[in-house]
Amino acid sequence: MLPMQQTRQPPEWYGMALPATFILWFLVSLGLGSFALLSLRSTLIHERGAEVAEKAAEVADRLDRILYERYADIRMLADLPVLRTGDEAARSGVLRRYQSVSGYYALLGVADATGRVVAATDPQARGLDVSREDWFLGVAQTGRVHLGTARVLPSQADWREAVVFSAPVRDDRGAMQGAVVSLIPFDRLRSVIEESRLPGGEDGSPPYEWLLVDPQGFVISGMEETGRRGSLLESRTPSVMQAAVAEPGARGFVEEEDGPRRVPVLTGFARMPGYRSFLGFDWIVLVRADRDRIYEPINRLVRTVGWVGLLLAIPLMGFGLWASRRLARDVAERRLAEQRLDDLAYYDPLTGLPNRRLFLDLLNQALARARRTDRLVALMFLDLDRFKLINDSLGHAIGDLLLKAVASRLTASVRTSDTVARLGGDEFTVILEDLTSSEDAGRIAQKILDAVAIPVLLEGHEIFISASVGIALYPTDDRERDSLIKSADTAMYTAKKDGGTFQFYSADMNVKAVERLTLETGLRHALKRGEFVLFYQPLVDFHEGRMVGVEALVRWRHPERGLLLPNTFVPLAEETGLIVPIGEWVLRTACVQTRAWQEGGFPLLRVAVNLSRRQFQQKNLIQVIQQVLNETGLAPHCLELELTESLLIEDSEETISALRALHGMGIRLSIDDFGAEYSSLGYLKRLPISTLKIDRSFVRDIATNPDDASITQAIITLAHCLNLNVIAEGVETEGQVEFLRAHRCNEMQGYYFSQPLTAGKMTALIADRGRLNGSDQETPTLVTT
């Protein structure tokens, strides 16, 4: 059994899943953003370090060019003839002119072979002994231009660090006769370089400072506060020097701490590789800058970007949390809506059972499993008996509660592996799987019928109900789904004729169902095709000895089956609702024919027409009858409407009101087949009835059966006591006639007088103007008594 479907609520964590995901995404984004900011900072710091290294390379390149130019100058001076052969005044004059033109030199001088200065641009330098100076010894030993450093030569009473160029002065034979020396102060080189390459800071202080260092880490030149000449750079980390001397032309930067000042600096380094093969030196330029001054703008930028991002992220995060929560709620509501739609698509909203759509799918699955396991499947169709009466009398709310109760009982009556479904209205289906024999299905069907038959107490009403069950078996009855459904439905309609029972499908049921469907199809077209015809049976008054009326009886001239009596098609017309247009046609045709007979000389002739329950339930019945009478011109007292006891027994306000309205119009009302159904004396008192028609089942044996005779006599006496006209139906023998005459029955009809006749033959019978004599002929003869 498939359990009742319940709408599932989303789990509690579902509403927090999306916000939690968003928070996680935010944290991941925050981490990635922090990593991006750190990467940006690292990139910017690297760029600034590369810029410092580039400055070092620029200084090195600038020094390289200046020193090479000075190298070319000193060689040219050494080759001047005046320095070899001229006197002191001539030599000094040439040196001063060159010093003034160049602008780099603090001192130019010439020393003889013994190392004594014989000519100089500074008079104080004349006569000095420089034989022990490195630059003089270097020239004397190598015979080439020598580059070095010195802190010599007084200038305005102080000493300055300088680069010393010296070159040999040779005689005509190439022998060294002395040396030319030039001193270039480092402060002059520094000013030239800084003016062209190193701009100042915002506060006027130079953003960079640079040092000239030899490969062993000795300072050759630097800022004034660097220390004395030749001091070892003890503050420099080994990594700086290792990186600087790693290869010719190396450059880079290192973060370190300036030893003397104990402040963090960023040092860029670059070697001077350009002309060391000519000059014989391998110096390193170090350019350093205050690291904090470089990092602070970078840190400020990173902090600004971070704060701006955070300020933007916090509102976005709040909005995102709100939006994600809203989205989570919308998604949850959508899932619930989809679940409800799914429930509506596959489950009955009233009982929670599978609906027709899901039932068909489950039946397909059950049949597929049965094919694999070679077992039986039973399909049951169940329909509640008289459910419409409960709906109409107690209301649809009670009907719905009853359907729920029946669904619960059906669910409890089958196995968990079986399926109960509701197709609609009061129709249910049950799929029984894995059966070994048809007897199993019969036992379960009886169990279901017993469960349904238990009285139900609903809102103070004790309701008794029964059901009809049709059973079709797979593969015994059919192997296809639709055919199996049709077979179970057919069996259910067969069981419904008895009510409160179950019926297995058989082949002849299908034949009857096909015949019924064919008959219904023809019935729907019969009225348009004019296939209905009215027959009339006389009503005979024995007191007056003449015919006083006729009963209109409808027949159907079927194009294939011939003339069909009412019991063949009238119940089907009642069920399908076709009785309403057919009944109106019968009423109109009978009134027209009766009016024609009256105009032919029989003004007192009346006509009796049967009125079915379905016709009586019409809202406009009174208007239809009034319209027919007006259109045909028949007087209302000449029309008699025959009603069934089952219709009158309802005794509702609507029934009483309708009957009184008809009686008020002058129409005669009679009870057809009195005594055969729910005879009650109460409605004879309350309702405007004028005639009782004794059922033919009592008249048939009144001459031989004392009970039937007593009942017939009692009905006649009762009618006379209530001043009602009484008519006996089905009179066929002389004995019946004598008994009814003896007990003063007012009128009779039956084959003793005449069988139902067509309008033409009835006209001929009426035209004879006499009494009816019993005869077996189709058209009896009118005779006098």
Secondary structure in CASP SS format (residue, H / E / C, confidence):
PFRMAT SS
TARGET T0000
AUTHOR 0000-0000-0000
METHOD secondary structure of the structure
MODEL  1
M C 1.00
L C 1.00
P C 1.00
M C 1.00
Q C 1.00
Q C 1.00
T C 1.00
R C 1.00
Q C 1.00
P C 1.00
P C 1.00
E C 1.00
W C 1.00
Y H 1.00
G H 1.00
M H 1.00
A H 1.00
L H 1.00
P H 1.00
A H 1.00
T H 1.00
F H 1.00
I H 1.00
L H 1.00
W H 1.00
F H 1.00
L H 1.00
V H 1.00
S H 1.00
L H 1.00
G H 1.00
L H 1.00
G H 1.00
S H 1.00
F H 1.00
A H 1.00
L H 1.00
L H 1.00
S H 1.00
L H 1.00
R H 1.00
S H 1.00
T H 1.00
L H 1.00
I H 1.00
H H 1.00
E H 1.00
R H 1.00
G H 1.00
A H 1.00
E H 1.00
V H 1.00
A H 1.00
E H 1.00
K H 1.00
A H 1.00
A H 1.00
E H 1.00
V H 1.00
A H 1.00
D H 1.00
R H 1.00
L H 1.00
D H 1.00
R H 1.00
I H 1.00
L H 1.00
Y H 1.00
E H 1.00
R H 1.00
Y H 1.00
A H 1.00
D H 1.00
I H 1.00
R H 1.00
M H 1.00
L H 1.00
A H 1.00
D C 1.00
L C 1.00
P H 1.00
V H 1.00
L H 1.00
R H 1.00
T H 1.00
G C 1.00
D C 1.00
E H 1.00
A H 1.00
A H 1.00
R H 1.00
S H 1.00
G H 1.00
V H 1.00
L H 1.00
R H 1.00
R H 1.00
Y H 1.00
Q H 1.00
S H 1.00
V H 1.00
S H 1.00
G C 1.00
Y C 1.00
Y C 1.00
A C 1.00
L E 1.00
L E 1.00
G E 1.00
V E 1.00
A E 1.00
D E 1.00
A C 1.00
T C 1.00
G C 1.00
R E 1.00
V E 1.00
V E 1.00
A E 1.00
A E 1.00
T C 1.00
D C 1.00
P H 1.00
Q H 1.00
A H 1.00
R C 1.00
G C 1.00
L C 1.00
D E 1.00
V C 1.00
S C 1.00
R C 1.00
E C 1.00
D H 1.00
W H 1.00
F H 1.00
L H 1.00
G H 1.00
V H 1.00
A H 1.00
Q H 1.00
T H 1.00
G C 1.00
R C 1.00
V C 1.00
H E 1.00
L E 1.00
G E 1.00
T E 1.00
A E 1.00
R C 1.00
V C 1.00
L C 1.00
P C 1.00
S E 1.00
Q C 1.00
A C 1.00
D E 1.00
W C 1.00
R C 1.00
E C 1.00
A E 1.00
V E 1.00
V E 1.00
F E 1.00
S E 1.00
A E 1.00
P E 1.00
V E 1.00
R E 1.00
D C 1.00
D C 1.00
R C 1.00
G C 1.00
A C 1.00
M E 1.00
Q E 1.00
G E 1.00
A E 1.00
V E 1.00
V E 1.00
S E 1.00
L E 1.00
I E 1.00
P E 1.00
F H 1.00
D H 1.00
R H 1.00
L H 1.00
R H 1.00
S H 1.00
V H 1.00
I H 1.00
E H 1.00
E H 1.00
S H 1.00
R H 1.00
L C 1.00
P C 1.00
G C 1.00
G C 1.00
E C 1.00
D C 1.00
G C 1.00
S C 1.00
P C 1.00
P C 1.00
Y C 1.00
E E 1.00
W E 1.00
L E 1.00
L E 1.00
V E 1.00
D C 1.00
P C 1.00
Q C 1.00
G C 1.00
F E 1.00
V E 1.00
I E 1.00
S E 1.00
G C 1.00
M C 1.00
E H 1.00
E H 1.00
T H 1.00
G C 1.00
R C 1.00
R C 1.00
G C 1.00
S C 1.00
L E 1.00
L C 1.00
E C 1.00
S C 1.00
R C 1.00
T C 1.00
P H 1.00
S H 1.00
V H 1.00
M H 1.00
Q H 1.00
A H 1.00
A H 1.00
V C 1.00
A C 1.00
E C 1.00
P C 1.00
G C 1.00
A C 1.00
R E 1.00
G E 1.00
F E 1.00
V E 1.00
E E 1.00
E E 1.00
E E 1.00
D E 1.00
G C 1.00
P C 1.00
R C 1.00
R C 1.00
V E 1.00
P E 1.00
V E 1.00
L E 1.00
T E 1.00
G E 1.00
F E 1.00
A E 1.00
R E 1.00
M C 1.00
P C 1.00
G C 1.00
Y C 1.00
R H 1.00
S H 1.00
F H 1.00
L H 1.00
G C 1.00
F C 1.00
D C 1.00
W C 1.00
I E 1.00
V E 1.00
L E 1.00
V E 1.00
R E 1.00
A E 1.00
D E 1.00
R H 1.00
D H 1.00
R H 1.00
I H 1.00
Y H 1.00
E H 1.00
P H 1.00
I H 1.00
N H 1.00
R H 1.00
L H 1.00
V H 1.00
R H 1.00
T H 1.00
V H 1.00
G H 1.00
W H 1.00
V H 1.00
G H 1.00
L H 1.00
L H 1.00
L H 1.00
A H 1.00
I H 1.00
P H 1.00
L H 1.00
M H 1.00
G H 1.00
F H 1.00
G H 1.00
L H 1.00
W H 1.00
A H 1.00
S H 1.00
R H 1.00
R H 1.00
L H 1.00
A H 1.00
R H 1.00
D H 1.00
V H 1.00
A H 1.00
E H 1.00
R H 1.00
R H 1.00
L H 1.00
A H 1.00
E H 1.00
Q H 1.00
R H 1.00
L H 1.00
D H 1.00
D H 1.00
L H 1.00
A H 1.00
Y H 1.00
Y E 1.00
D C 1.00
P C 1.00
L C 1.00
T C 1.00
G C 1.00
L C 1.00
P E 1.00
N C 1.00
R H 1.00
R H 1.00
L H 1.00
F H 1.00
L H 1.00
D H 1.00
L H 1.00
L H 1.00
N H 1.00
Q H 1.00
A H 1.00
L H 1.00
A H 1.00
R H 1.00
A H 1.00
R H 1.00
R H 1.00
T H 1.00
D C 1.00
R C 1.00
L E 1.00
V E 1.00
A E 1.00
L E 1.00
M E 1.00
F E 1.00
L E 1.00
D E 1.00
L E 1.00
D C 1.00
R C 1.00
F H 1.00
K H 1.00
L H 1.00
I H 1.00
N H 1.00
D H 1.00
S H 1.00
L H 1.00
G C 1.00
H H 1.00
A H 1.00
I H 1.00
G H 1.00
D H 1.00
L H 1.00
L H 1.00
L H 1.00
K H 1.00
A H 1.00
V H 1.00
A H 1.00
S H 1.00
R H 1.00
L H 1.00
T H 1.00
A H 1.00
S H 1.00
V C 1.00
R C 1.00
T C 1.00
S C 1.00
D C 1.00
T E 1.00
V E 1.00
A E 1.00
R E 1.00
L E 1.00
G E 1.00
G C 1.00
D C 1.00
E E 1.00
F E 1.00
T E 1.00
V E 1.00
I E 1.00
L E 1.00
E E 1.00
D E 1.00
L E 1.00
T C 1.00
S C 1.00
S H 1.00
E H 1.00
D H 1.00
A H 1.00
G H 1.00
R H 1.00
I H 1.00
A H 1.00
Q H 1.00
K H 1.00
I H 1.00
L H 1.00
D H 1.00
A H 1.00
V H 1.00
A H 1.00
I C 1.00
P C 1.00
V E 1.00
L E 1.00
L E 1.00
E C 1.00
G C 1.00
H E 1.00
E E 1.00
I E 1.00
F C 1.00
I C 1.00
S C 1.00
A E 1.00
S E 1.00
V E 1.00
G E 1.00
I E 1.00
A E 1.00
L E 1.00
Y E 1.00
P C 1.00
T C 1.00
D C 1.00
D C 1.00
R C 1.00
E C 1.00
R H 1.00
D H 1.00
S H 1.00
L H 1.00
I H 1.00
K H 1.00
S H 1.00
A H 1.00
D H 1.00
T H 1.00
A H 1.00
M H 1.00
Y H 1.00
T H 1.00
A H 1.00
K H 1.00
K C 1.00
D C 1.00
G C 1.00
G C 1.00
T C 1.00
F E 1.00
Q E 1.00
F E 1.00
Y C 1.00
S C 1.00
A H 1.00
D H 1.00
M H 1.00
N H 1.00
V H 1.00
K H 1.00
A H 1.00
V H 1.00
E H 1.00
R H 1.00
L H 1.00
T H 1.00
L H 1.00
E H 1.00
T H 1.00
G H 1.00
L H 1.00
R H 1.00
H H 1.00
A H 1.00
L H 1.00
K H 1.00
R H 1.00
G C 1.00
E C 1.00
F E 1.00
V E 1.00
L E 1.00
F E 1.00
Y E 1.00
Q E 1.00
P E 1.00
L E 1.00
V E 1.00
D E 1.00
F C 1.00
H C 1.00
E C 1.00
G C 1.00
R E 1.00
M E 1.00
V E 1.00
G E 1.00
V E 1.00
E E 1.00
A E 1.00
L E 1.00
V E 1.00
R E 1.00
W E 1.00
R E 1.00
H E 1.00
P C 1.00
E C 1.00
R C 1.00
G E 1.00
L E 1.00
L E 1.00
L C 1.00
P H 1.00
N H 1.00
T H 1.00
F H 1.00
V H 1.00
P H 1.00
L H 1.00
A H 1.00
E H 1.00
E H 1.00
T H 1.00
G C 1.00
L C 1.00
I H 1.00
V H 1.00
P H 1.00
I H 1.00
G H 1.00
E H 1.00
W H 1.00
V H 1.00
L H 1.00
R H 1.00
T H 1.00
A H 1.00
C H 1.00
V H 1.00
Q H 1.00
T H 1.00
R H 1.00
A H 1.00
W H 1.00
Q H 1.00
E H 1.00
G C 1.00
G C 1.00
F C 1.00
P C 1.00
L C 1.00
L C 1.00
R E 1.00
V E 1.00
A E 1.00
V E 1.00
N E 1.00
L C 1.00
S C 1.00
R H 1.00
R H 1.00
Q H 1.00
F H 1.00
Q C 1.00
Q C 1.00
K C 1.00
N C 1.00
L H 1.00
I H 1.00
Q H 1.00
V H 1.00
I H 1.00
Q H 1.00
Q H 1.00
V H 1.00
L H 1.00
N H 1.00
E H 1.00
T H 1.00
G C 1.00
L C 1.00
A C 1.00
P H 1.00
H H 1.00
C H 1.00
L E 1.00
E E 1.00
L E 1.00
E E 1.00
L E 1.00
T E 1.00
E H 1.00
S H 1.00
L H 1.00
L H 1.00
I C 1.00
E C 1.00
D C 1.00
S C 1.00
E H 1.00
E H 1.00
T H 1.00
I H 1.00
S H 1.00
A H 1.00
L H 1.00
R H 1.00
A H 1.00
L H 1.00
H H 1.00
G H 1.00
M C 1.00
G C 1.00
I C 1.00
R E 1.00
L E 1.00
S E 1.00
I E 1.00
D E 1.00
D E 1.00
F E 1.00
G C 1.00
A C 1.00
E C 1.00
Y C 1.00
S C 1.00
S C 1.00
L H 1.00
G H 1.00
Y H 1.00
L H 1.00
K H 1.00
R H 1.00
L C 1.00
P C 1.00
I C 1.00
S C 1.00
T E 1.00
L E 1.00
K E 1.00
I E 1.00
D C 1.00
R H 1.00
S H 1.00
F H 1.00
V H 1.00
R C 1.00
D C 1.00
I C 1.00
A C 1.00
T C 1.00
N C 1.00
P H 1.00
D H 1.00
D H 1.00
A H 1.00
S H 1.00
I H 1.00
T H 1.00
Q H 1.00
A H 1.00
I H 1.00
I H 1.00
T H 1.00
L H 1.00
A H 1.00
H H 1.00
C H 1.00
L C 1.00
N C 1.00
L C 1.00
N E 1.00
V E 1.00
I E 1.00
A E 1.00
E C 1.00
G C 1.00
V C 1.00
E C 1.00
T C 1.00
E H 1.00
G H 1.00
Q H 1.00
V H 1.00
E H 1.00
F H 1.00
L H 1.00
R H 1.00
A H 1.00
H C 1.00
R C 1.00
C C 1.00
N C 1.00
E E 1.00
M E 1.00
Q C 1.00
G C 1.00
Y C 1.00
Y C 1.00
F C 1.00
S C 1.00
Q C 1.00
P C 1.00
L E 1.00
T E 1.00
A H 1.00
G H 1.00
K H 1.00
M H 1.00
T H 1.00
A H 1.00
L H 1.00
I H 1.00
A H 1.00
D C 1.00
R C 1.00
G C 1.00
R E 1.00
L E 1.00
N C 1.00
G C 1.00
S C 1.00
D C 1.00
Q C 1.00
E C 1.00
T C 1.00
P C 1.00
T C 1.00
L E 1.00
V E 1.00
T C 1.00
T C 1.00
END
